[in-house]
Amino acid sequence: MLAVLCTAQFLVVANITLVTILLPALQRDLGFAGGGVQWVVSTYTLTFGCSLVIAGRLADLFGHRRVLGAGLCSFALGSLGCGLAGHPAVLLISRGAQGLGAAAVAAAALALLIRQFTRDRPRALAWWSASQALGGASGWLLGGVLSEVVGWRGVFLGNAALALLCAVLSPLLMPVGSRSARRVDVAGGALITLAMFLLVLGLTEAADPRTGPALLAGGALALVGFALVERRATDPVVPLVALRSRSLVTGTAVIALINAITTPVLTLCALHLQGARGVGAAWSGALFVPFNLAVIAGSVLAARRVGGRRGARLAVMAAAVGAIAAGAGVLVLLPSTGAFVVPVLVGFALLGLGGGSASVAANAEGTAGIAPGTADERGGVAGGLLNTATELGVALGMAVFVTVGTGQGGLRAALTAAAGTGLLIALGLLVLARRQVPAAMAVDS
């Protein structure tokens, strides 16, 4: 079961960076006009990020396995449509179907993991978090290699086959779960989906003064409307008990912040290597291997420390975010040195070690208040919120750090800002961790 859940999570996350490598071939073969080919990536990330919260609630109401299966089928059909597309519109519609399926998969998969794994939950979360981080990082390498071997159509058709295999295996390996008598809050679901859409799109377009502020303002208004509707809703999309959980709020915030640093730093380095350094796509992708290996190592190390008290989880997150800040700090040397391989390898290894550890600890923190093996109707909501935080964090980081790095500020300024931000977050988490020690001593006494 864990293998299927991790494979599904890897698949939906990898289809962001993996498809980015395919954009030149897609533009050439399907005839996208101007910069329209960027919507191949944006359509997926928007539908994925905007649907996570409502997908998590639907998983809690209708059964996690049912929603997981539906998501995998939607993802498979969307992938099939992408592989057979002969027109840009068909490809974009199919990518939207992929994104909707990905949201259902991500939310339901984490909820199933939370519910089914009891004593081994930290270790299961470590593998799940590693598959998530590896999916985002390895897409750069896999996209380049697979596009050369099977072509872009083969990449999408391979996605369809793998998603279909997971859909077939899931009912054989996972309990069906029970339906809830509660109803779906249609108004709340519509408002939170609209809010996420406007916020993600607004962060993506933040550099454009004509559309960015308006989209962000619209997203904020939609969030206010959502909060007002939820206060009166009988069965809210996001139960208030979930928002009162310190663990869920902390885990969600840390997931957003680490992704706001790590993904933009990796993106800026990839652009610098292929642009200013003239490194080929395949060689540039190979430089991400230390990052991938370090993610696995960090996930395994963190799994041994996050199953106890809250203070231990906060301490792991503080150390992990410190490693991310150190990695960004090492990469500051890139613009001023001719020997770029050593800074890249060391910086990427630190980013991967910190990212893997922080992801495991943050997911463990975010799900700490949900009892395993019970009918707790918060697993899907927690999964939706944690995955939504990932998407919003990436969008925020790209809007801030990539804009600085590709603009007048330059690469060094962006990497320095990322390192400083990580250091401040690490210090804040360390303060929180130390505050937990006296509280734990008081409880024990």
C-alpha positions in Angstrom: 0.0 0.0 0.0 2.8 2.4 0.9 4.5 1.7 -2.5 1.3 2.6 -4.4 0.7 5.8 -2.4 4.3 6.9 -2.8 4.3 6.1 -6.5 1.1 8.1 -7.0 2.5 11.1 -5.1 5.7 10.9 -7.1 3.7 10.9 -10.3 1.5 13.9 -9.7 4.4 16.1 -8.4 6.9 15.1 -11.1 4.4 16.2 -13.8 5.2 19.8 -13.0 9.0 19.9 -13.7 9.0 16.9 -16.0 6.6 18.6 -18.5 8.6 21.9 -18.2 11.4 20.2 -20.1 9.0 19.2 -22.9 7.8 22.7 -23.6 10.0 23.4 -26.7 8.9 20.2 -28.4 5.3 20.9 -27.5 5.5 24.4 -29.0 7.1 23.1 -32.2 4.8 20.1 -32.8 1.5 21.6 -31.7 2.0 25.2 -32.9 1.5 27.2 -29.7 1.4 30.9 -30.4 3.9 33.2 -28.6 4.3 32.4 -24.9 1.1 30.4 -24.8 3.0 27.1 -24.3 3.7 28.2 -20.7 0.0 27.4 -20.0 0.8 23.7 -20.4 2.5 24.0 -17.0 0.3 26.7 -15.5 -3.0 24.9 -16.3 -1.8 21.9 -14.4 -0.5 23.7 -11.4 -3.5 26.0 -11.1 -6.1 23.1 -11.2 -3.9 21.1 -8.9 -3.3 23.7 -6.3 -6.8 25.2 -6.3 -8.7 21.9 -5.9 -6.7 20.4 -3.0 -8.8 21.7 -0.1 -12.1 20.6 -1.5 -10.6 17.3 -2.7 -9.4 16.6 0.8 -12.9 17.3 2.2 -14.5 15.1 -0.4 -12.1 12.3 0.5 -13.2 12.5 4.2 -16.9 12.5 3.2 -16.9 9.8 0.5 -14.0 7.6 1.5 -10.3 8.1 0.9 -9.9 5.0 -1.3 -12.8 6.0 -3.5 -11.5 9.5 -4.1 -8.0 8.2 -4.6 -9.2 5.8 -7.3 -11.3 8.6 -9.0 -8.3 10.9 -8.9 -6.0 8.3 -10.5 -8.6 7.6 -13.3 -8.9 11.3 -14.0 -5.1 11.7 -14.1 -4.8 8.6 -16.4 -7.5 9.9 -18.8 -5.9 13.4 -18.8 -2.5 11.9 -19.5 -4.0 9.8 -22.4 -5.6 13.0 -23.8 -2.2 14.8 -23.6 -0.4 11.9 -25.3 -3.0 11.9 -28.2 -3.5 15.6 -28.5 -3.2 17.2 -31.9 -4.2 20.7 -31.0 -3.1 23.1 -28.2 -6.7 23.3 -26.8 -7.0 19.6 -26.4 -3.6 19.5 -24.6 -4.6 22.2 -22.2 -8.0 20.6 -21.4 -6.3 17.3 -20.8 -3.7 19.0 -18.5 -6.7 20.4 -16.5 -8.1 16.9 -16.1 -4.6 15.8 -14.9 -4.5 18.6 -12.4 -8.0 17.8 -10.9 -7.0 14.1 -10.6 -3.6 15.1 -9.0 -5.4 17.1 -6.3 -7.6 14.1 -5.4 -4.7 11.8 -5.4 -2.5 14.0 -3.2 -5.1 14.7 -0.6 -6.5 11.2 -0.4 -3.1 9.5 -0.4 -1.9 11.4 2.6 -5.2 10.8 4.4 -4.9 7.0 3.8 -1.4 7.0 5.1 -2.4 8.9 8.2 -5.3 6.5 8.9 -3.7 3.1 8.1 -0.2 3.5 9.6 -0.1 3.4 13.4 3.3 2.7 15.0 5.2 3.2 11.7 3.6 6.5 10.8 6.9 8.5 11.0 8.7 6.0 8.7 5.7 6.0 6.3 5.6 9.8 6.2 9.4 9.8 5.5 8.9 7.7 2.4 5.9 9.7 1.3 7.7 13.0 1.8 10.8 11.6 0.0 8.6 10.6 -3.0 7.1 14.1 -3.0 10.4 15.9 -3.0 12.0 13.4 -5.5 9.1 13.9 -7.8 9.7 17.7 -8.0 13.5 17.4 -8.3 13.9 14.4 -10.6 11.4 15.7 -13.2 14.2 17.9 -14.6 16.4 14.8 -15.3 13.6 12.4 -16.3 12.0 14.9 -18.6 15.2 15.4 -20.6 16.0 11.7 -20.8 12.6 10.3 -21.6 11.9 13.0 -24.2 15.0 11.8 -26.1 14.0 8.1 -25.7 10.3 8.0 -26.2 9.3 11.5 -27.2 6.8 13.8 -25.5 3.8 11.7 -26.4 5.5 8.6 -24.9 6.0 10.5 -21.7 2.3 11.3 -21.3 1.2 7.8 -22.3 3.7 6.4 -19.7 2.0 8.6 -17.1 -1.4 7.2 -18.1 -0.2 3.6 -17.8 1.4 4.1 -14.4 -1.6 5.9 -13.0 -3.9 3.2 -14.3 -1.7 0.5 -12.7 -2.0 2.4 -9.3 -5.8 2.7 -9.8 -6.1 -1.1 -10.3 -3.9 -1.9 -7.3 -5.5 0.5 -4.9 -8.8 -1.4 -4.3 -6.8 -4.6 -3.8 -4.4 -3.2 -1.2 -6.5 -0.5 0.7 -9.7 -0.6 2.8 -12.7 0.9 1.2 -13.7 3.1 4.1 -17.2 4.3 4.9 -19.2 7.2 3.6 -20.1 10.1 5.9 -23.7 11.2 6.4 -22.5 14.8 6.2 -23.1 17.0 3.2 -20.8 18.9 0.9 -20.6 22.6 1.6 -21.0 23.7 -2.0 -20.7 27.5 -1.3 -17.6 27.1 0.8 -16.0 24.7 -1.7 -16.6 27.1 -4.5 -15.2 30.1 -2.6 -12.1 28.3 -1.4 -11.4 27.0 -4.9 -11.8 30.5 -6.4 -9.6 32.0 -3.6 -6.8 29.5 -4.3 -7.1 30.1 -8.1 -6.8 33.8 -7.7 -4.0 33.7 -5.2 -1.9 31.2 -7.1 -2.4 33.0 -10.4 -1.8 36.3 -8.7 1.5 35.1 -7.2 2.5 33.7 -10.6 1.7 37.1 -12.3 3.0 39.2 -9.4 5.6 40.8 -11.6 2.9 42.3 -13.9 1.5 45.5 -12.2 -1.6 45.4 -14.3 -2.9 41.9 -13.3 -1.0 40.7 -10.2 -2.3 43.1 -7.5 -5.9 42.7 -8.8 -5.8 38.9 -8.8 -4.3 38.9 -5.3 -7.0 41.4 -4.0 -9.7 39.2 -5.6 -8.2 36.1 -3.8 -8.2 37.9 -0.5 -11.8 38.9 -0.9 -12.8 35.4 -1.8 -11.0 34.2 1.4 -13.0 36.6 3.5 -16.2 35.4 1.9 -15.1 31.8 2.5 -14.5 32.6 6.2 -17.9 34.2 6.5 -19.7 31.3 4.9 -17.8 28.7 6.9 -18.8 30.4 10.2 -22.5 29.5 9.4 -22.0 26.3 7.6 -23.4 23.1 9.2 -20.7 20.9 7.5 -17.8 23.3 6.6 -15.2 22.4 4.0 -12.5 23.1 6.6 -13.8 22.2 10.1 -12.9 24.8 12.7 -11.3 22.1 14.9 -8.7 21.6 12.2 -7.8 25.3 12.2 -7.5 25.3 16.0 -4.7 22.6 15.8 -1.3 24.3 16.5 0.4 21.3 15.0 -1.6 21.5 11.7 -1.0 25.3 11.4 2.7 25.0 12.2 3.2 22.1 9.8 1.3 23.9 7.0 3.3 27.1 7.4 6.7 25.3 7.4 5.7 23.3 4.3 4.9 26.5 2.5 8.1 28.3 3.6 10.5 25.5 2.7 9.0 25.2 -0.7 9.1 29.0 -1.1 12.9 28.8 -0.7 14.0 25.5 -2.2 12.2 25.4 -5.5 13.1 28.9 -6.6 16.7 28.4 -5.6 16.9 25.2 -7.7 15.2 27.0 -10.6 17.5 29.9 -10.5 20.6 27.6 -10.5 19.2 25.6 -13.4 18.7 28.9 -15.4 22.1 30.1 -14.5 23.9 26.9 -15.5 22.1 26.6 -18.8 22.3 30.3 -19.5 25.4 32.0 -18.2 27.4 28.8 -18.0 26.3 27.2 -21.2 25.7 23.8 -19.6 23.6 21.4 -21.6 20.1 20.2 -20.4 21.2 16.6 -19.8 24.4 17.6 -17.8 22.4 20.3 -15.9 19.8 17.6 -14.9 22.6 15.3 -13.8 23.7 17.9 -11.3 20.4 17.4 -9.5 21.3 13.8 -8.6 23.0 14.8 -5.3 19.9 16.7 -4.3 17.7 13.6 -5.0 20.0 11.3 -2.9 20.2 13.9 -0.1 16.4 14.1 0.0 16.2 10.4 0.7 18.9 10.5 3.3 17.3 13.5 5.1 13.9 11.8 5.0 15.3 8.6 6.6 17.2 10.6 9.3 14.2 12.7 10.2 11.9 9.7 10.5 13.8 8.5 13.5 13.3 11.8 15.4 9.7 13.0 14.7 7.7 10.3 16.4 7.9 11.7 19.9 7.2 15.0 21.5 6.4 18.2 19.6 9.6 19.8 20.7 11.6 17.1 18.9 9.7 17.8 15.7 10.3 21.5 16.0 14.0 20.9 16.6 14.3 18.7 13.5 12.5 21.4 11.4 14.8 24.1 12.8 18.0 22.1 11.9 16.6 21.2 8.5 15.6 24.7 7.5 19.1 25.8 8.7 20.6 23.3 6.3 18.4 24.8 3.5 19.7 28.2 4.4 23.3 27.0 4.4 22.8 25.4 1.0 21.5 28.6 -0.5 24.4 30.4 1.2 26.9 28.1 -0.5 25.2 28.7 -3.9 25.8 32.5 -3.4 29.3 31.7 -4.6 28.1 30.7 -8.1 28.2 34.0 -9.8 31.7 34.8 -8.7 33.5 31.6 -9.3 34.6 29.8 -12.4 34.7 26.4 -10.8 30.9 26.0 -10.4 30.7 22.2 -9.9 31.8 22.1 -6.2 29.4 24.9 -5.0 26.6 23.3 -6.9 27.1 19.8 -5.5 27.6 21.0 -1.9 24.7 23.5 -2.1 22.3 21.0 -3.7 23.3 18.3 -1.2 22.5 20.7 1.7 19.2 21.7 0.1 18.2 18.1 -0.4 19.2 17.1 3.1 17.3 20.0 4.7 14.3 19.7 2.3 13.8 16.0 3.0 14.2 16.3 6.7 12.0 19.4 7.0 9.3 17.9 4.8 9.0 14.8 6.9 9.0 16.7 10.2 6.4 19.2 8.9 4.1 16.5 7.6 4.5 14.7 10.9 3.7 17.9 12.8 0.7 18.7 10.6 -0.8 15.3 11.1 0.2 14.8 14.8 -3.3 15.5 16.1 -5.1 12.9 14.0 -5.4 9.5 15.6 -4.4 6.6 13.3 -6.8 3.8 12.6 -9.9 5.9 13.5 -12.7 7.5 11.6 -11.3 11.0 12.2 -12.8 13.2 9.5 -9.8 15.5 9.3 -7.2 13.3 7.4 -8.3 14.5 4.0 -8.5 18.1 5.2 -5.0 17.9 6.6 -3.8 16.4 3.4 -5.4 19.1 1.3 -4.1 21.9 3.4 -0.5 20.5 3.5 -0.4 20.0 -0.2 -2.0 23.4 -0.9 0.7 25.0 1.3 3.3 23.4 -1.1 1.7 24.9 -4.2 1.2 28.4 -2.6 4.8 28.3 -1.2 6.2 27.5 -4.6 4.2 30.3 -6.2 5.2 32.8 -3.6 8.9 31.9 -3.8 8.9 32.0 -7.6 7.2 35.4 -7.5 9.7 36.8 -5.1 13.1 35.1 -5.5 13.0 34.3 -9.2 11.7 37.8 -10.0 14.7 39.2 -8.1 17.2 36.7 -9.6 16.2 37.3 -13.2 15.7 41.1 -12.8 18.0 43.9 -11.7 18.8 42.3 -8.3 20.6 39.4 -9.9 21.3 35.8 -8.9 23.5 36.7 -5.9 20.9 39.0 -4.4 18.1 36.4 -4.8 20.2 33.6 -3.3 21.3 35.8 -0.4 17.7 36.7 0.3 16.7 33.1 0.3 19.5 32.1 2.7 18.6 35.0 5.0 14.9 34.0 5.0 15.8 30.4 5.8 18.0 31.5 8.7 15.2 33.6 10.2 12.7 30.7 9.9 15.2 28.3 11.5 15.8 30.7 14.4 12.0 31.1 14.9 11.5 27.3 15.0 14.4 26.9 17.4 12.7 29.4 19.8 9.5 27.4 19.6 11.3 24.2 20.2 13.0 25.5 23.4 9.6 26.7 24.7 8.3 23.2 24.5 10.9 21.9 26.9 9.7 23.7 30.0 6.1 22.8 29.1 7.0 19.1 28.7 8.9 19.2 32.1 5.8 20.7 33.8 3.6 18.0 32.4 6.0 15.2 33.5 6.3 16.6 37.0 
